[in-house]
Amino acid sequence: MSHPTTSEPAVVATGLHYAWPDGTPVLDGLDLAVGVGRTGLIGRNGSGKSTLLRLVAGDLAPDDGQVRVRGTLGYLPQHLPLDVGLPVDAALGIAGPRRALRAIERGEVTEENYAAVGDHWDVEERALAELDRLGLGHLGLDRRLAELSGGEAVLLGLAGQLLRRPDVLLLDEPTNNLDSGARERLYRAVTEFRGTLVVVSHDRALLDLVDSVAELREGDVTWFGGNFTAYEEALAVAQEAAQRDVRVAGSELRRQRRELVDTQVKLARRKRYGQKMFENKREPKIVMGARKRAAEQSAGRLRNEHEEKVRLARERLSEAELAVRDDDEIRVDLPATEVPAGRTVLELRDLLPRYADPQGPRLRLELRGPERVALVGANGSGKTTLLRTIVGELDPVAGEVHRPVPLRYLPQRLDLLDEEASIVANAARFAPEASENALRARLARFLFRGARAEQPVGTLSGGERFRATLAALLLAEPAPQLLLLDEPTNNLDLAGVRQLTTALSGYRGALIVVSHDQRFLAELGIDREVQLNAHR
């Protein structure tokens, strides 16, 4: 479905086909038209959002169909292929004009230098202004990329795209590695962009800045006017209507089935009566034969009419059911994780983690009962290092960590599971005393039902891998009474975030979470925030 627009669309895809090298189809005959303004492209993991952006950007070639872009194009991929040995100006794409400017200032007035500068006589000023706008003014243009944090690298990539002043800008999960301050600067850049912007994101605050939402689902794009909040409201109304249609269609199918049964009973009675009349020979044989044939024809027509009504009712029910989404939610109850209100679950005593400023303040923290704590701070403030210190992966420089309860840690890398083993085999590693039947029953609550629990972890999508890792940790024995999560929503689609939130609603222990997703933290019911200050 194409986006309604009064002006010529800036991006048009026609009959777009793309499959992975193993033949798995990703897009099959997709048509798309995107006009000027900000568009949020959403969809479940594996629906083809990033693939579609790469096809539009020319990073991938379609198997069939074509893509047309009106004007210049900028593209910020999810994983930036940055050479850490490059200086900032090279990453911004202005190293050539800068060298030519320097040469001209030295008196090397050549045609080659003038051609390299082109119309970019103010390129340094514009670059520094763009860096400053995105909070990167401290970098300078000669600093090496190896010295940048992941969040700074993302903002630098965005600055490079904005310097080119593209007519069309594609952003793929741009807020994944950004702290709260960096996200706010990116939000401002998005709202100030004048052109066609398409952003793939699960960041609901970012999606609330768009003009329209395009949902890629089952190979087709459906458009919703307004931002993500408006999308959720429209979807809720549509789903309520769809569920009502299912109830009506189901009731009609049951009624038609009852009428078919009643008809079959009546026809059986008629048949028995006719047979009895025939056996008693109360009428001439030729008359009874004609009557019997007429009755059979009438019964056949009646039966066919009711069977057709049942078939049509069943089709209407199937159509109604297709409109109801089956985005399953995890529903678990984890009583073994419960912690009494006054019990100490963690204590940091004058802690100085590795890489921290030796002259900085020592960390003191005590968690009691089922507290939910958000660990916040700018990129580089040591949040991940502190989590790894708490679980014992890193030794502190000074101080100590007191861990009186069982705990588990879900890192950003999701590398806790054996790639070759199945989901159920991995769960058994964390709960060796549990029977396979018990594990399978528990995994079913995490949406790994039946044969799906036999899938090797290496074949799972990003969202499935996250869900399998979370299941293994929450179902572990002894049950974790303290759970540490490091940016858990980074690579989840919106359905995955909902699943994570509902799963954690059944967790009764203490929780420490690092996340820049404020809406996610609010839905978790965070009790307090612990601020870490940058030490770089």
C-alpha positions in Angstrom: 0.0 0.0 0.0 1.5 3.4 -1.0 1.5 6.5 1.2 -1.0 9.1 0.2 0.8 12.3 -0.7 -0.1 15.5 -2.5 3.4 15.9 -4.0 5.6 13.6 -6.0 7.0 10.9 -3.7 10.7 11.1 -2.9 11.1 7.3 -2.6 9.3 4.8 -4.9 9.7 1.0 -4.8 7.9 -1.1 -7.4 7.5 -4.8 -7.4 10.4 -5.2 -5.0 11.7 -8.8 -4.5 14.6 -9.9 -2.3 15.6 -13.2 -0.9 18.5 -14.3 1.2 21.2 -16.5 -0.5 19.6 -19.6 0.9 16.4 -18.7 -0.9 14.4 -17.4 2.1 12.2 -14.6 0.8 12.3 -11.3 2.7 10.3 -9.1 0.4 8.0 -10.4 -2.3 6.6 -7.9 -4.7 6.6 -4.9 -2.3 5.2 -1.5 -3.6 6.1 1.6 -1.6 5.9 5.4 -2.0 7.3 7.8 0.6 6.7 11.5 0.4 8.3 14.5 2.1 8.2 14.5 5.9 9.3 12.1 8.7 8.2 8.5 8.4 8.7 5.8 11.1 9.2 2.4 9.6 8.2 -0.3 12.1 7.7 -4.1 12.1 8.7 -7.2 13.9 12.3 -8.5 13.9 12.8 -10.3 10.6 10.1 -8.5 8.8 12.6 -6.8 6.4 12.9 -3.2 7.7 16.7 -3.0 7.6 16.8 -4.9 4.3 14.3 -2.4 2.8 16.5 0.5 3.9 19.6 -1.1 2.4 17.7 -1.7 -0.9 16.6 1.9 -1.0 20.2 3.0 -0.2 21.6 0.8 -2.9 23.6 -1.2 -0.4 21.8 -4.3 -1.7 20.5 -5.0 -5.2 16.9 -6.4 -5.5 16.3 -9.7 -7.2 13.5 -8.0 -9.1 11.7 -4.7 -9.1 13.2 -1.3 -8.8 13.8 1.6 -6.4 13.8 5.3 -7.4 15.0 8.1 -5.2 14.3 11.7 -6.1 17.3 13.9 -5.1 20.4 13.1 -3.0 20.4 10.3 -0.5 21.9 9.9 3.0 22.0 6.6 4.9 23.1 5.8 8.5 23.2 2.0 8.9 22.6 0.3 12.2 26.2 -1.0 12.4 28.6 1.7 11.2 31.6 0.3 9.2 34.1 2.8 10.7 37.8 2.5 10.4 39.1 3.3 13.9 42.4 4.6 12.4 40.6 7.4 10.5 40.5 11.0 11.8 37.1 12.7 12.3 37.3 14.8 9.1 37.7 11.6 7.0 34.7 10.0 8.7 32.7 13.2 7.9 33.8 13.0 4.3 35.5 16.4 4.3 39.2 15.4 4.5 39.7 16.1 0.7 38.2 19.6 0.7 40.1 20.4 3.9 43.5 19.4 2.4 42.7 21.4 -0.7 41.8 24.5 1.4 45.0 24.2 3.3 47.0 23.9 0.0 45.2 27.0 -1.5 46.0 29.0 1.7 49.7 28.0 1.3 49.5 29.5 -2.2 49.1 26.2 -4.2 46.4 27.6 -6.4 45.8 24.7 -8.8 42.8 23.5 -10.8 42.9 20.3 -8.8 42.7 22.0 -5.5 39.8 24.3 -6.6 38.0 21.3 -8.0 38.4 19.4 -4.6 37.0 22.4 -2.7 34.1 23.0 -5.1 31.4 24.9 -3.4 32.6 23.9 0.1 34.6 26.9 1.1 32.9 27.0 4.5 33.1 23.2 5.0 35.2 23.4 8.2 32.9 26.0 9.8 29.8 23.9 8.9 31.4 20.7 10.2 32.4 22.2 13.5 28.9 23.7 13.9 27.3 20.4 13.1 29.5 18.6 15.6 28.7 21.2 18.2 24.9 20.9 17.5 25.2 17.1 18.2 27.3 17.5 21.3 30.6 16.6 19.7 32.2 20.0 19.7 35.0 18.6 21.9 36.2 16.2 19.3 37.8 18.5 16.7 38.4 17.4 13.2 41.8 15.7 13.6 41.0 13.3 16.5 41.1 9.5 15.7 37.9 7.4 15.7 39.5 4.9 18.0 39.1 7.4 20.8 35.3 7.7 20.4 32.6 5.8 22.3 29.9 3.9 20.5 27.4 6.7 21.0 29.8 9.3 19.7 30.5 7.2 16.6 26.7 7.1 15.9 26.4 10.9 16.3 29.5 11.4 14.1 28.0 9.3 11.4 24.8 11.3 11.6 26.8 14.6 11.4 28.5 13.3 8.2 25.2 12.6 6.6 23.7 16.0 7.6 26.8 17.8 6.2 25.9 16.4 2.8 22.4 18.0 3.1 20.6 15.0 1.6 17.1 15.3 0.2 16.3 11.8 1.6 17.8 10.5 4.8 17.5 6.9 6.0 18.3 6.1 9.7 18.4 2.5 11.0 18.1 2.2 14.8 20.0 5.5 15.4 19.5 5.6 19.2 20.7 2.1 20.1 24.0 3.2 21.7 23.1 6.7 22.8 22.7 8.0 26.3 19.9 10.3 27.3 21.6 13.5 26.5 22.8 12.2 23.1 19.3 11.0 22.3 17.8 14.4 23.0 20.3 16.0 20.5 19.4 13.4 17.9 15.7 14.1 18.5 16.4 17.8 17.8 18.3 17.0 14.6 15.4 14.8 13.4 12.8 17.5 14.1 14.9 20.1 12.3 15.5 18.0 9.2 13.7 19.4 6.2 13.3 16.7 3.6 12.2 13.1 3.5 13.3 11.1 6.5 12.7 7.4 7.0 13.7 6.0 10.4 13.6 2.4 11.6 13.5 2.3 15.4 12.0 0.7 18.4 12.6 4.0 20.4 9.1 5.2 21.1 10.1 8.7 22.0 11.8 9.0 18.6 8.8 7.5 16.8 6.6 10.1 18.5 8.4 12.7 16.4 7.4 11.3 13.0 4.5 12.5 10.8 3.4 9.1 9.8 4.0 5.4 10.6 4.6 2.7 8.0 4.2 -0.8 9.3 5.9 -3.6 7.4 4.0 -6.8 8.2 3.8 -10.0 6.3 5.4 -8.5 3.2 3.1 -5.5 2.9 3.2 -1.9 4.2 0.3 -0.3 6.0 0.3 3.4 6.6 -1.0 5.2 9.7 -1.3 9.0 9.9 0.3 10.6 12.9 3.1 9.5 15.3 3.6 6.3 17.1 1.1 7.1 19.9 -1.5 7.8 17.2 -0.6 4.4 15.6 -1.1 2.6 18.9 -4.5 4.2 19.4 -5.6 3.4 15.8 -4.3 -0.1 16.1 -6.2 -0.7 19.4 -9.4 0.5 17.8 -8.9 -1.7 14.8 -8.0 -4.7 16.9 -11.1 -4.2 19.1 -13.2 -4.2 15.9 -11.4 -7.2 14.5 -12.0 -9.2 17.7 -15.7 -8.2 17.7 -15.9 -9.4 14.1 -14.4 -12.7 15.2 -17.0 -13.1 17.9 -19.8 -12.3 15.5 -18.4 -14.6 12.8 -17.9 -17.4 15.3 -21.5 -17.0 16.6 -22.8 -17.2 13.0 -20.7 -20.3 12.3 -22.1 -22.0 15.4 -25.7 -21.1 14.3 -25.2 -22.4 10.8 -23.7 -25.6 12.2 -26.7 -26.1 14.5 -29.1 -25.5 11.6 -27.2 -28.0 9.5 -27.4 -30.6 12.3 -31.2 -29.9 12.7 -31.6 -30.3 8.9 -29.8 -33.6 8.9 -32.0 -34.8 11.8 -35.2 -33.8 9.9 -34.0 -35.4 6.7 -33.1 -38.6 8.6 -36.7 -38.7 10.0 -38.2 -38.2 6.6 -36.1 -40.9 5.2 -37.1 -43.4 7.9 -40.8 -42.4 7.3 -40.5 -42.9 3.6 -38.8 -46.2 4.0 -41.6 -47.4 6.3 -44.2 -46.3 3.8 -42.4 -48.2 1.1 -42.1 -51.3 3.2 -45.8 -51.2 4.0 -46.7 -50.7 0.3 -49.6 -48.3 1.1 -49.3 -46.6 -2.3 -48.6 -47.9 -5.8 -44.9 -48.7 -6.3 -44.5 -46.2 -9.2 -45.9 -43.4 -7.1 -43.8 -44.3 -4.1 -40.7 -44.5 -6.3 -41.3 -41.0 -7.8 -42.0 -39.6 -4.3 -38.8 -41.2 -3.0 -36.7 -39.7 -5.8 -38.3 -36.2 -5.3 -37.6 -36.5 -1.6 -34.0 -37.4 -2.1 -33.5 -34.5 -4.6 -35.1 -32.1 -2.2 -33.0 -33.4 0.7 -29.9 -33.1 -1.3 -30.6 -29.5 -2.2 -31.5 -28.6 1.4 -28.3 -30.3 2.7 -26.1 -28.6 0.1 -27.7 -25.2 0.9 -26.9 -25.6 4.6 -23.4 -27.0 4.0 -22.7 -23.9 1.7 -23.9 -21.6 4.5 -21.6 -23.4 7.0 -18.7 -23.1 4.5 -19.3 -19.4 3.9 -19.6 -18.8 7.7 -16.3 -20.6 8.2 -14.6 -18.4 5.5 -15.9 -15.3 7.2 -14.5 -16.4 10.5 -11.1 -17.2 8.9 -11.0 -13.7 7.3 -12.0 -12.1 10.6 -9.3 -14.1 12.5 -6.6 -13.0 10.0 -7.3 -9.4 11.0 -6.5 -10.2 14.7 -2.9 -10.0 15.5 -1.1 -13.0 17.1 1.8 -11.0 18.6 2.0 -13.4 21.6 2.9 -12.0 25.0 5.0 -13.8 27.6 3.0 -14.6 30.7 5.0 -16.1 33.5 4.7 -16.4 37.3 8.0 -16.8 39.1 7.3 -17.2 42.8 10.7 -18.6 43.5 12.3 -15.3 42.7 10.4 -13.5 45.4 12.5 -11.5 48.0 11.2 -10.4 51.4 10.8 -6.6 51.6 13.6 -6.0 54.2 16.1 -8.5 52.9 19.5 -7.1 51.6 20.1 -8.4 48.1 23.2 -6.3 47.2 25.7 -4.1 49.0 28.6 -2.1 47.4 31.1 -1.0 50.0 33.4 1.9 49.0 33.7 0.4 45.5 36.2 1.7 43.0 35.5 -0.3 39.7 38.2 -0.9 37.1 38.8 2.0 34.7 37.2 4.5 37.2 38.9 7.8 38.1 41.1 6.8 41.1 40.4 10.3 42.6 36.7 10.0 42.1 34.1 9.1 44.7 33.7 5.5 46.0 30.4 3.8 45.3 28.2 2.9 48.1 24.9 1.2 47.4 22.5 -1.1 49.2 19.5 -2.8 47.7 16.8 -4.3 49.9 13.8 -6.4 48.9 12.4 -6.4 45.4 13.7 -2.9 44.6 13.9 -1.9 40.9 16.9 0.4 40.2 17.8 2.1 37.0 21.5 2.7 36.5 21.9 5.9 34.6 24.7 8.1 33.2 26.3 9.3 30.1 28.1 7.0 27.6 31.5 6.2 29.2 30.4 6.6 32.8 31.1 2.9 33.5 27.6 1.4 33.8 28.5 -1.9 32.0 31.7 -2.1 34.0 29.8 -1.8 37.2 27.4 -4.5 36.3 30.3 -6.8 35.4 31.9 -6.0 38.7 28.7 -6.8 40.6 28.4 -10.2 39.0 32.1 -11.0 39.5 33.4 -10.8 36.0 35.7 -8.0 36.8 37.6 -7.4 40.1 37.3 -3.9 41.6 40.4 -1.8 42.2 39.2 -1.2 45.7 36.2 -1.9 48.0 34.0 -4.9 47.9 30.7 -6.3 46.6 28.4 -8.2 48.9 26.1 -10.6 47.1 23.9 -12.5 49.6 21.3 -13.8 47.1 21.5 -15.7 43.8 21.9 -13.3 40.8 22.0 -13.5 37.0 23.3 -11.0 34.4 21.9 -10.4 30.9 24.7 -8.7 28.9 24.2 -6.7 25.7 26.1 -9.3 23.7 23.7 -12.2 24.5 26.6 -14.6 24.4 25.5 -16.8 27.3 24.0 -19.7 25.3 25.6 -22.5 23.4 25.1 -21.8 19.7 25.1 -25.4 18.7 22.7 -26.7 21.4 18.9 -26.4 21.4 16.9 -23.9 23.4 15.7 -26.7 25.8 19.3 -28.0 26.2 20.6 -24.5 27.1 17.8 -24.1 29.6 18.8 -27.4 31.2 22.4 -26.1 31.6 21.0 -23.4 33.9 18.6 -25.7 35.7 20.3 -29.2 35.7 17.9 -30.6 38.3 14.7 -29.8 36.4 13.1 -32.5 34.3 12.8 -32.0 30.5 9.0 -32.0 30.7 9.1 -29.3 33.4 11.6 -27.2 31.3 9.5 -27.6 28.2 6.4 -26.5 30.1 8.2 -23.4 31.3 9.7 -22.6 27.9 6.2 -22.7 26.4 5.4 -19.7 28.6 8.2 -17.9 26.8 6.6 -18.8 23.4 8.9 -21.7 22.7 6.3 -24.4 22.3 6.7 -28.0 21.1 9.3 -28.4 18.3 10.3 -24.7 18.6 12.2 -25.6 21.8 14.4 -27.9 19.8 15.7 -25.1 17.6 19.5 -24.6 17.8 20.3 -21.2 19.3 22.5 -20.4 16.3 19.4 -20.4 14.0 17.4 -17.9 16.1 16.6 -14.3 15.2 17.8 -11.5 17.4 14.5 -11.3 19.2 14.2 -15.0 19.7 17.8 -15.2 21.0 17.0 -12.5 23.5 13.9 -14.4 24.6 15.7 -17.7 24.9 18.5 -16.1 27.0 16.0 -14.4 29.3 14.1 -17.7 29.7 17.3 -19.5 30.6 18.2 -16.9 33.3 14.7 -16.6 34.8 14.2 -20.3 34.9 17.6 -21.0 36.4 18.0 -22.9 39.6 18.5 -21.5 42.2 16.0 -18.9 41.0 17.7 -15.5 40.7 16.6 -13.0 43.3 18.7 -10.2 41.7 18.6 -9.7 38.0 21.0 -7.3 36.1 20.0 -6.2 32.6 22.3 -4.2 30.3 20.4 -2.2 27.6 17.9 -5.0 27.2 15.7 -3.2 24.6 18.6 -2.3 22.2 17.9 -4.9 19.5 14.3 -5.7 20.2 11.4 -4.7 18.0 8.3 -3.1 19.6 6.6 -6.5 20.1 9.8 -7.8 21.8 9.8 -4.8 24.2 6.2 -5.6 25.1 7.1 -9.2 25.7 10.1 -8.3 27.9 8.0 -5.9 29.9 5.3 -8.5 30.5 7.9 -11.2 31.4 9.5 -8.9 34.0 6.0 -8.2 35.5 6.1 -11.9 36.7 9.6 -11.5 38.2 9.5 -10.9 42.0 13.1 -10.3 42.8 15.3 -7.2 42.7 16.3 -5.6 39.4 19.1 -3.4 38.2 18.7 -2.2 34.7 20.8 0.0 32.4 18.6 1.6 29.7 18.1 4.9 28.0 14.5 4.0 27.1 12.5 6.2 29.5 9.2 4.7 28.6 10.5 1.2 29.1 11.8 2.2 32.6 8.5 3.8 33.5 6.6 0.6 32.5 9.0 -1.5 34.6 8.0 0.5 37.7 11.5 1.7 38.6 11.8 2.7 42.3 14.9 4.9 42.1 17.7 5.9 39.8 21.4 5.7 40.6 23.5 8.2 38.7 27.0 7.5 37.5 29.2 10.3 36.4 31.5 10.1 33.3 35.2 9.5 34.2 36.7 10.0 30.8 
